[in-house]
Amino acid sequence: MGRRREVPVSSSIPLAESSGRVRSTGPFLSFLVVLALLAVLRSEVLFSPPYYDYAVGIWAEADYLARSNFDYLRLCFAEPHCLDPDGGPRSYMTSVIPTLLAIVMMISPGPKFTIFTYHMFVLACGSATSVMLFLLLRRNSSRSGAIWGTVAAIATPVLCVQLDMTSMEIPLVAASVASALAFQREAYVIAAILGLLAFFIKPAGICLTLAGGGVLVLLATLDRSKSPRIWAGIAAHAWAFIIEVFVIDIGGSLAAQVRASINWSMLWVWCPDWVVLCMTVSVIGLGLLISLCVQSFKEQPSALAPGLIRRLVLADPFLLFIIVATVGFVVASTRVSLVPRYLAVTVPFLFVLANAILQKTGERWKVPLWISLTIFHCLNWNGTFYPDLTTATEQATGVPGRLHRSPAAWLHHQRLQEDGTLVRRLSRLPSRSADAGNRDALRQLLQ
């Protein structure tokens, strides 16, 4: 008999490895594509100067750090706050954003490079948010539903307008969505670390630590398996909370500096679509909760509350985390003053909740609804359906008024021109020194 011919049996292995590489590189390639798309769509603002609120806030603090060789002690204990009567360089001592900006200022060849770099950083955070939100929505949706849901969320005016601004809102959104994605995948320690990162971007990130830690404590109490992963997550969230409280105690917070009266009716004027989204999710969610209460009462009339809590926690701890975090962000965002841009971080979370509700009430309505919302947002790209805002304060709050997309129409420039002291202070922001060339260059940008 002749030698038996060997048949290769591992021919499928390269295909499997190739498929794995495609899946692993897919999110990164999607990130690059979305980033390029955002850069093209928003190319007109890539060299636009910061809005008034940011210019006297994080940019002034960054300028001070760059000129003082990062003298944090003097900034924290000897310099006035930006909200003091005469103004000052100190704003967010708890945020790493001014430090990052200061590093860019020190190595920057000029003001335009500094502004362009931070704009691209904001767009990169927006691109990362899009990819991670798609992964979250994919959990309870088809691929097309997750794509359209992501597009509708990012196109929401109160969120997408932040892409034009050199602020902290989009980086906070990216870190928050990343923490939620890690929590959804039961990587609780990573979720705690990303929640801590969100806090070091903006103090409102503490809501993620409280939400994650609270849900995990309930889960450990009710889950008989006592998974080590849950206990490790509790420990990580506890340490993150201790660090955050310590930093707030040392650096202070904006809430300790100012408290403004809140006129809730202005939310309907500034961002009616956010109000409709929030109310719709709340009402339908409350209806589902009542239905769950009725079921629990039928099963255990004498133990309604414990049975309901057990159902909520064990059925889907991730959704409970999203609910608690969203409520926390709304409370934290309105604790100081009612500024619409503070609510941008809630938009991805509201869409995750809406996606889960639609999964329970009617999957067939999901894609048409997301497409309809996207069309509406595109028609409202320049704030067509919003009031025509006419004050510098309203423009600075990040409300998408009809003229907010045009740099030449930014009304806060008028305020900068009228306040000579402010213009002189801002003229130093993107420079690593006080040379006249950089001052004149930024003054031209600002005016």
QUITA-V947996 format. One record per run of one state. SS is the DSSP state (H for helix, E for strand, L for the rest). FROM is the first residue (numbers start at 0). LEN is the number of residues. If there is no record, write none. Layout:
# QUITA-V947996
SS,FROM,LEN  SS,FROM,LEN
This chain:
# QUITA-V947996
L,0,10  H,10,31  L,41,1  H,42,3  L,45,6  H,51,4  L,55,2  H,57,10  L,67,4  H,71,6  L,77,3  E,80,1  L,81,8  E,89,1  L,90,6  H,96,11  L,107,3  H,110,28  L,138,4  H,142,12  L,154,2  H,156,8  L,164,4  H,168,16  L,184,3  H,187,14  L,201,1  H,202,20  L,222,5  H,227,24  L,251,2  H,253,3  L,256,9  H,265,5  L,270,1  H,271,28  L,299,1  H,300,15  L,315,1  H,316,20  L,336,3  H,339,22  L,361,1  H,362,17  L,379,12  H,391,5  L,396,10  H,406,3  L,409,2  H,411,7  L,418,1  H,419,7  L,426,9  H,435,11  L,446,1
